[in-house]
Amino acid sequence: MGGNCKSCGSNCNSCSWNTCGECNSGYCLDNGECIKCIDNCKKCTKESNGKTKCEKCYSLYALDLTNNQCLHCPNN
């Protein structure tokens, strides 16, 4: 059987049948597509209100759960 390879789509790490199954860092799944997390967020999820909730920030950033922000750590 011959097949054609197609792109998974923007910011998608792996997909099947044109539906993303895993997004790159800094993005989360929303109905098979990747949407951007908040700034400096490495891993997020989409909430029922349509906003993203950060679960893990990139290194040198700390997660402020109250405001859903990744804040830059102070020097040292």
N, CA, C and O atoms as CSV, one atom per row, in Angstrom:
chain,resi,resn,atom,element,x,y,z
A,1,MET,N,N,0.840,-1.168,0.000
A,1,MET,CA,C,0.000,0.000,0.000
A,1,MET,C,C,0.885,1.231,0.000
A,1,MET,O,O,1.803,1.337,0.814
A,2,GLY,N,N,0.627,2.138,-0.880
A,2,GLY,CA,C,1.370,3.386,-0.941
A,2,GLY,C,C,0.730,4.414,-0.030
A,2,GLY,O,O,-0.492,4.485,0.102
A,3,GLY,N,N,1.574,5.197,0.588
A,3,GLY,CA,C,1.041,6.223,1.485
A,3,GLY,C,C,1.794,7.518,1.294
A,3,GLY,O,O,2.891,7.545,0.736
A,4,ASN,N,N,1.211,8.551,1.747
A,4,ASN,CA,C,1.844,9.858,1.692
A,4,ASN,C,C,2.110,10.352,3.099
A,4,ASN,O,O,1.265,10.234,3.986
A,5,CYS,N,N,3.295,10.905,3.290
A,5,CYS,CA,C,3.636,11.501,4.576
A,5,CYS,C,C,3.192,12.958,4.584
A,5,CYS,O,O,3.405,13.696,3.621
A,6,LYS,N,N,2.576,13.351,5.677
A,6,LYS,CA,C,2.117,14.727,5.814
A,6,LYS,C,C,2.666,15.302,7.116
A,6,LYS,O,O,2.959,14.571,8.062
A,7,SER,N,N,2.796,16.600,7.141
A,7,SER,CA,C,3.268,17.281,8.332
A,7,SER,C,C,2.251,17.137,9.461
A,7,SER,O,O,1.041,17.150,9.231
A,8,CYS,N,N,2.763,16.998,10.685
A,8,CYS,CA,C,1.881,16.924,11.858
A,8,CYS,C,C,1.246,18.268,12.157
A,8,CYS,O,O,0.212,18.330,12.822
A,9,GLY,N,N,1.838,19.321,11.686
A,9,GLY,CA,C,1.315,20.651,11.966
A,9,GLY,C,C,2.274,21.433,12.835
A,9,GLY,O,O,3.236,20.891,13.379
A,10,SER,N,N,2.001,22.687,12.951
A,10,SER,CA,C,2.870,23.587,13.683
A,10,SER,C,C,2.936,23.231,15.163
A,10,SER,O,O,1.903,23.055,15.809
A,11,ASN,N,N,4.155,23.125,15.700
A,11,ASN,CA,C,4.441,22.877,17.111
A,11,ASN,C,C,3.963,21.528,17.624
A,11,ASN,O,O,3.817,21.347,18.833
A,12,CYS,N,N,3.721,20.589,16.739
A,12,CYS,CA,C,3.314,19.241,17.117
A,12,CYS,C,C,4.531,18.314,17.098
A,12,CYS,O,O,5.301,18.313,16.138
A,13,ASN,N,N,4.697,17.531,18.159
A,13,ASN,CA,C,5.831,16.624,18.280
A,13,ASN,C,C,5.531,15.262,17.654
A,13,ASN,O,O,6.419,14.644,17.067
A,14,SER,N,N,4.290,14.788,17.774
A,14,SER,CA,C,3.898,13.520,17.151
A,14,SER,C,C,2.405,13.557,16.843
A,14,SER,O,O,1.621,14.183,17.555
A,15,CYS,N,N,2.031,12.870,15.764
A,15,CYS,CA,C,0.624,12.868,15.368
A,15,CYS,C,C,0.257,11.560,14.689
A,15,CYS,O,O,1.118,10.747,14.352
A,16,SER,N,N,-1.031,11.381,14.497
A,16,SER,CA,C,-1.564,10.230,13.803
A,16,SER,C,C,-2.809,10.679,13.054
A,16,SER,O,O,-3.706,11.284,13.641
A,17,TRP,N,N,-2.866,10.389,11.770
A,17,TRP,CA,C,-4.011,10.736,10.931
A,17,TRP,C,C,-4.349,12.227,11.036
A,17,TRP,O,O,-5.506,12.604,11.221
A,18,ASN,N,N,-3.322,13.057,10.916
A,18,ASN,CA,C,-3.465,14.520,10.915
A,18,ASN,C,C,-4.006,15.104,12.224
A,18,ASN,O,O,-4.471,16.243,12.246
A,19,THR,N,N,-3.947,14.339,13.301
A,19,THR,CA,C,-4.352,14.822,14.620
A,19,THR,C,C,-3.152,14.745,15.540
A,19,THR,O,O,-2.545,13.685,15.689
A,20,CYS,N,N,-2.812,15.853,16.151
A,20,CYS,CA,C,-1.649,15.892,17.027
A,20,CYS,C,C,-1.937,15.103,18.304
A,20,CYS,O,O,-3.029,15.188,18.866
A,21,GLY,N,N,-0.952,14.341,18.749
A,21,GLY,CA,C,-1.069,13.580,19.986
A,21,GLY,C,C,-0.195,14.130,21.085
A,21,GLY,O,O,-0.460,13.907,22.266
A,22,GLU,N,N,0.865,14.860,20.701
A,22,GLU,CA,C,1.791,15.439,21.676
A,22,GLU,C,C,2.402,16.701,21.086
A,22,GLU,O,O,2.891,16.701,19.956
A,23,CYS,N,N,2.367,17.771,21.865
A,23,CYS,CA,C,2.902,19.056,21.404
A,23,CYS,C,C,4.335,19.259,21.885
A,23,CYS,O,O,4.785,18.616,22.834
A,24,ASN,N,N,5.031,20.156,21.220
A,24,ASN,CA,C,6.368,20.555,21.643
A,24,ASN,C,C,6.277,21.320,22.961
A,24,ASN,O,O,5.197,21.754,23.362
A,25,SER,N,N,7.410,21.481,23.624
A,25,SER,CA,C,7.469,22.273,24.853
A,25,SER,C,C,6.941,23.675,24.588
A,25,SER,O,O,7.210,24.265,23.542
A,26,GLY,N,N,6.189,24.199,25.545
A,26,GLY,CA,C,5.632,25.545,25.415
A,26,GLY,C,C,4.260,25.579,24.762
A,26,GLY,O,O,3.697,26.653,24.548
A,27,TYR,N,N,3.711,24.389,24.441
A,27,TYR,CA,C,2.398,24.281,23.803
A,27,TYR,C,C,1.609,23.150,24.449
A,27,TYR,O,O,2.192,22.225,25.016
A,28,CYS,N,N,0.278,23.224,24.362
A,28,CYS,CA,C,-0.565,22.141,24.878
A,28,CYS,C,C,-1.649,21.804,23.858
A,28,CYS,O,O,-1.964,22.595,22.969
A,29,LEU,N,N,-2.204,20.616,24.013
A,29,LEU,CA,C,-3.221,20.128,23.080
A,29,LEU,C,C,-4.577,20.773,23.320
A,29,LEU,O,O,-5.007,20.965,24.458
A,30,ASP,N,N,-5.232,21.098,22.221
A,30,ASP,CA,C,-6.597,21.605,22.241
A,30,ASP,C,C,-7.304,21.030,21.025
A,30,ASP,O,O,-7.151,21.537,19.914
A,31,ASN,N,N,-8.076,19.974,21.233
A,31,ASN,CA,C,-8.799,19.310,20.138
A,31,ASN,C,C,-7.882,18.920,18.983
A,31,ASN,O,O,-8.206,19.154,17.819
A,32,GLY,N,N,-6.734,18.321,19.312
A,32,GLY,CA,C,-5.823,17.827,18.290
A,32,GLY,C,C,-4.885,18.860,17.708
A,32,GLY,O,O,-4.095,18.537,16.820
A,33,GLU,N,N,-4.949,20.103,18.186
A,33,GLU,CA,C,-4.054,21.156,17.718
A,33,GLU,C,C,-3.252,21.694,18.901
A,33,GLU,O,O,-3.670,21.576,20.053
A,34,CYS,N,N,-2.100,22.283,18.603
A,34,CYS,CA,C,-1.229,22.812,19.650
A,34,CYS,C,C,-1.447,24.308,19.821
A,34,CYS,O,O,-1.379,25.075,18.861
A,35,ILE,N,N,-1.712,24.708,21.062
A,35,ILE,CA,C,-1.860,26.129,21.372
A,35,ILE,C,C,-0.743,26.537,22.326
A,35,ILE,O,O,-0.256,25.723,23.111
A,36,LYS,N,N,-0.346,27.800,22.249
A,36,LYS,CA,C,0.786,28.297,23.018
A,36,LYS,C,C,0.430,28.458,24.491
A,36,LYS,O,O,-0.649,28.930,24.847
A,37,CYS,N,N,1.377,28.047,25.332
A,37,CYS,CA,C,1.261,28.282,26.777
A,37,CYS,C,C,1.584,29.744,27.059
A,37,CYS,O,O,1.972,30.481,26.153
A,38,ILE,N,N,1.427,30.167,28.312
A,38,ILE,CA,C,1.816,31.519,28.692
A,38,ILE,C,C,3.327,31.655,28.533
A,38,ILE,O,O,4.028,30.651,28.415
A,39,ASP,N,N,3.825,32.865,28.528
A,39,ASP,CA,C,5.255,33.118,28.366
A,39,ASP,C,C,6.072,32.370,29.409
A,39,ASP,O,O,5.716,32.332,30.586
A,40,ASN,N,N,7.169,31.776,28.961
A,40,ASN,CA,C,8.147,31.064,29.787
A,40,ASN,C,C,7.609,29.794,30.428
A,40,ASN,O,O,8.236,29.262,31.344
A,41,CYS,N,N,6.475,29.298,29.980
A,41,CYS,CA,C,5.889,28.061,30.486
A,41,CYS,C,C,6.285,26.901,29.575
A,41,CYS,O,O,6.130,26.973,28.355
A,42,LYS,N,N,6.795,25.837,30.183
A,42,LYS,CA,C,7.253,24.668,29.430
A,42,LYS,C,C,6.126,23.664,29.180
A,42,LYS,O,O,6.058,23.052,28.114
A,43,LYS,N,N,5.235,23.497,30.179
A,43,LYS,CA,C,4.152,22.513,30.065
A,43,LYS,C,C,2.876,23.117,30.627
A,43,LYS,O,O,2.862,23.630,31.745
A,44,CYS,N,N,1.794,23.052,29.838
A,44,CYS,CA,C,0.525,23.613,30.284
A,44,CYS,C,C,-0.622,22.714,29.843
A,44,CYS,O,O,-0.446,21.786,29.054
A,45,THR,N,N,-1.798,23.017,30.375
A,45,THR,CA,C,-3.032,22.336,29.982
A,45,THR,C,C,-4.087,23.396,29.685
A,45,THR,O,O,-4.013,24.521,30.180
A,46,LYS,N,N,-5.049,23.028,28.889
A,46,LYS,CA,C,-6.140,23.956,28.578
A,46,LYS,C,C,-7.270,23.711,29.562
A,46,LYS,O,O,-7.678,22.572,29.788
A,47,GLU,N,N,-7.771,24.796,30.145
A,47,GLU,CA,C,-8.868,24.708,31.089
A,47,GLU,C,C,-10.207,24.866,30.376
A,47,GLU,O,O,-10.254,25.273,29.215
A,48,SER,N,N,-11.282,24.546,31.066
A,48,SER,CA,C,-12.616,24.618,30.472
A,48,SER,C,C,-13.011,26.051,30.106
A,48,SER,O,O,-13.877,26.251,29.254
A,49,ASN,N,N,-12.383,27.054,30.743
A,49,ASN,CA,C,-12.698,28.445,30.423
A,49,ASN,C,C,-11.959,28.936,29.179
A,49,ASN,O,O,-12.111,30.093,28.787
A,50,GLY,N,N,-11.157,28.064,28.555
A,50,GLY,CA,C,-10.457,28.404,27.323
A,50,GLY,C,C,-9.040,28.918,27.523
A,50,GLY,O,O,-8.293,29.066,26.556
A,51,LYS,N,N,-8.664,29.189,28.760
A,51,LYS,CA,C,-7.315,29.674,29.043
A,51,LYS,C,C,-6.381,28.507,29.309
A,51,LYS,O,O,-6.822,27.399,29.615
A,52,THR,N,N,-5.078,28.769,29.188
A,52,THR,CA,C,-4.104,27.732,29.503
A,52,THR,C,C,-3.628,27.898,30.937
A,52,THR,O,O,-3.509,29.018,31.434
A,53,LYS,N,N,-3.359,26.781,31.596
A,53,LYS,CA,C,-2.856,26.771,32.965
A,53,LYS,C,C,-1.463,26.153,32.935
A,53,LYS,O,O,-1.286,25.014,32.504
A,54,CYS,N,N,-0.482,26.914,33.396
A,54,CYS,CA,C,0.886,26.422,33.388
A,54,CYS,C,C,1.086,25.390,34.493
A,54,CYS,O,O,0.614,25.574,35.616
A,55,GLU,N,N,1.786,24.305,34.169
A,55,GLU,CA,C,2.110,23.266,35.140
A,55,GLU,C,C,3.600,23.247,35.462
A,55,GLU,O,O,4.006,22.835,36.549
A,56,LYS,N,N,4.417,23.702,34.497
A,56,LYS,CA,C,5.864,23.679,34.698
A,56,LYS,C,C,6.499,24.780,33.858
A,56,LYS,O,O,6.217,24.910,32.667
A,57,CYS,N,N,7.362,25.572,34.498
A,57,CYS,CA,C,8.063,26.658,33.803
A,57,CYS,C,C,9.419,26.167,33.299
A,57,CYS,O,O,9.932,25.145,33.757
A,58,TYR,N,N,9.986,26.903,32.361
A,58,TYR,CA,C,11.345,26.627,31.916
A,58,TYR,C,C,12.307,26.903,33.069
A,58,TYR,O,O,11.948,27.575,34.036
A,59,SER,N,N,13.532,26.383,32.964
A,59,SER,CA,C,14.526,26.620,34.014
A,59,SER,C,C,14.780,28.121,34.159
A,59,SER,O,O,14.641,28.880,33.200
A,60,LEU,N,N,15.145,28.527,35.342
A,60,LEU,CA,C,15.364,29.915,35.750
A,60,LEU,C,C,14.054,30.689,35.927
A,60,LEU,O,O,14.079,31.909,36.091
A,61,TYR,N,N,12.912,29.993,35.895
A,61,TYR,CA,C,11.611,30.608,36.142
A,61,TYR,C,C,10.876,29.798,37.203
A,61,TYR,O,O,11.021,28.578,37.278
A,62,ALA,N,N,10.093,30.483,38.016
A,62,ALA,CA,C,9.304,29.843,39.066
A,62,ALA,C,C,7.827,30.086,38.789
A,62,ALA,O,O,7.435,31.156,38.324
A,63,LEU,N,N,7.022,29.080,39.081
A,63,LEU,CA,C,5.596,29.160,38.812
A,63,LEU,C,C,4.866,29.840,39.967
A,63,LEU,O,O,4.939,29.392,41.111
A,64,ASP,N,N,4.173,30.912,39.657
A,64,ASP,CA,C,3.305,31.618,40.597
A,64,ASP,C,C,1.893,31.086,40.362
A,64,ASP,O,O,1.214,31.506,39.424
A,65,LEU,N,N,1.456,30.162,41.216
A,65,LEU,CA,C,0.158,29.515,41.031
A,65,LEU,C,C,-1.009,30.480,41.192
A,65,LEU,O,O,-2.050,30.299,40.560
A,66,THR,N,N,-0.852,31.490,42.020
A,66,THR,CA,C,-1.925,32.439,42.256
A,66,THR,C,C,-2.283,33.206,40.987
A,66,THR,O,O,-3.459,33.422,40.693
A,67,ASN,N,N,-1.260,33.615,40.239
A,67,ASN,CA,C,-1.475,34.429,39.043
A,67,ASN,C,C,-1.215,33.694,37.734
A,67,ASN,O,O,-1.295,34.291,36.660
A,68,ASN,N,N,-0.903,32.393,37.819
A,68,ASN,CA,C,-0.604,31.591,36.624
A,68,ASN,C,C,0.449,32.264,35.753
A,68,ASN,O,O,0.241,32.494,34.561
A,69,GLN,N,N,1.598,32.579,36.380
A,69,GLN,CA,C,2.705,33.218,35.677
A,69,GLN,C,C,4.002,32.477,35.977
A,69,GLN,O,O,4.154,31.849,37.025
A,70,CYS,N,N,4.928,32.566,35.033
A,70,CYS,CA,C,6.283,32.074,35.250
A,70,CYS,C,C,7.167,33.298,35.477
A,70,CYS,O,O,7.398,34.092,34.565
A,71,LEU,N,N,7.652,33.432,36.694
A,71,LEU,CA,C,8.448,34.592,37.078
A,71,LEU,C,C,9.918,34.250,37.048
A,71,LEU,O,O,10.322,33.173,37.488
A,72,HIS,N,N,10.717,35.157,36.533
A,72,HIS,CA,C,12.163,34.963,36.447
A,72,HIS,C,C,12.759,34.912,37.858
A,72,HIS,O,O,12.470,35.764,38.699
A,73,CYS,N,N,13.589,33.906,38.098
A,73,CYS,CA,C,14.243,33.770,39.398
A,73,CYS,C,C,15.282,34.879,39.562
A,73,CYS,O,O,15.870,35.324,38.577
A,74,PRO,N,N,15.511,35.327,40.800
A,74,PRO,CA,C,16.538,36.345,41.021
A,74,PRO,C,C,17.933,35.788,40.738
A,74,PRO,O,O,18.135,34.574,40.762
A,75,ASN,N,N,18.878,36.659,40.474
A,75,ASN,CA,C,20.257,36.216,40.235
A,75,ASN,C,C,20.758,35.458,41.453
A,75,ASN,O,O,20.427,35.784,42.593
A,76,ASN,N,N,21.566,34.435,41.184
A,76,ASN,CA,C,22.137,33.564,42.215
A,76,ASN,C,C,21.084,32.729,42.902
A,76,ASN,O,O,21.404,31.944,43.795
